[in-house]
Amino acid sequence: MGKIVIILSILSLFVCANTETKIDKTIDETCLSCHRQQQIPNGLIYRRYLMQYSTDIRMEEAIFKYLKNPSKETSIMPPQFFLKFPIKDTLELDELKLHNSIKKYLKRFDIKEHLILGK
């Protein structure tokens, strides 16, 4: 009985890890590859959202709203930004994948993850 529990636990870990990897690939394929190609400053965008919305939940809602209806009005970036960078095309992701991708994006650029606290 104990062996079955251990085997099922290990299998569930592999399934969860595989799901995380697929989400990471979605972020790299649909978001960051385009950002890299167009040299869009991800850190700057994250900081602008952080200053405006201050919490991950509010940032996620604002990014989701922008990605569902990309326009200068729904963007946090100033109008001059769009002289250099084009308006984003609407993503064809279902809402759950989009929310998960946004959470991963926010976690990747979260400044708290990069802080080094001294003793």
C-alpha positions in Angstrom: 0.0 0.0 0.0 2.8 2.4 0.9 4.5 1.7 -2.4 1.4 2.7 -4.3 1.1 6.0 -2.5 4.7 6.8 -3.2 4.4 5.9 -6.9 1.2 8.0 -7.2 2.9 10.9 -5.4 5.9 10.8 -7.8 3.6 10.6 -10.8 1.6 13.6 -9.6 4.8 15.6 -9.2 5.7 14.8 -12.8 2.3 15.9 -14.0 2.5 19.2 -12.1 6.0 19.9 -13.3 5.0 19.2 -16.9 2.1 21.7 -16.6 4.5 24.4 -15.3 6.9 23.7 -18.1 4.1 24.1 -20.7 3.1 27.5 -19.1 6.8 28.6 -19.1 7.0 27.6 -22.8 3.8 29.6 -23.5 5.4 32.7 -21.9 8.6 32.3 -23.9 6.9 31.5 -27.2 4.0 34.1 -27.1 5.3 36.8 -24.9 9.0 37.1 -24.3 10.2 36.0 -27.7 8.3 38.9 -29.2 9.6 41.2 -26.5 13.2 40.1 -27.1 12.8 40.5 -30.9 11.4 44.0 -30.6 13.7 44.9 -27.7 10.8 45.8 -25.4 12.1 46.5 -21.9 10.2 44.0 -19.7 11.6 45.3 -16.4 10.5 48.8 -17.3 7.0 47.6 -18.1 6.8 45.6 -14.9 7.9 48.6 -12.8 5.3 50.9 -14.5 2.6 48.4 -13.6 3.9 48.1 -10.1 3.9 51.8 -9.5 0.4 52.2 -10.9 -1.3 49.2 -9.5 1.0 48.2 -6.5 -0.4 44.6 -6.1 0.0 41.5 -8.2 -3.8 41.0 -8.3 -4.4 44.5 -9.7 -1.5 44.3 -12.1 -2.8 40.9 -13.4 -6.2 42.4 -14.0 -4.8 45.4 -15.8 -2.5 43.3 -18.0 -5.3 40.9 -18.7 -7.6 43.8 -19.7 -4.8 45.2 -22.0 -4.1 41.8 -23.7 -7.8 41.2 -24.3 -8.2 44.6 -25.9 -4.8 46.1 -26.8 -5.0 49.8 -27.4 -3.3 53.0 -26.3 -6.2 53.7 -23.9 -5.9 50.3 -22.1 -2.1 50.5 -22.0 -0.1 51.8 -19.1 2.7 53.0 -21.4 2.9 56.7 -22.4 1.9 57.6 -26.0 5.6 58.1 -27.0 6.2 54.4 -26.3 4.1 53.6 -29.3 6.2 55.7 -31.6 9.0 53.0 -31.1 7.0 49.9 -30.3 3.8 48.7 -32.1 0.5 48.0 -30.4 0.2 44.4 -29.3 -1.9 42.0 -31.3 -4.7 40.3 -29.4 -3.6 37.0 -28.0 -5.6 33.9 -29.0 -5.2 32.2 -25.6 -8.1 31.0 -23.5 -8.6 33.0 -20.3 -7.1 30.4 -17.9 -3.9 30.1 -19.9 -3.7 33.8 -20.2 -4.1 34.3 -16.5 -1.5 31.7 -15.8 0.9 33.2 -18.3 0.4 36.7 -16.7 1.1 35.3 -13.2 4.3 33.6 -14.5 5.3 36.9 -16.2 4.8 38.9 -13.0 6.7 36.3 -11.0 9.6 36.4 -13.4 10.0 40.1 -13.2 9.0 40.5 -9.5 11.5 42.8 -7.9 11.0 41.0 -4.5 12.5 37.9 -6.2 15.7 39.8 -7.0 16.2 41.5 -3.6 19.2 40.4 -1.5 18.6 41.0 2.1 21.7 41.5 4.3 22.1 40.1 7.7 
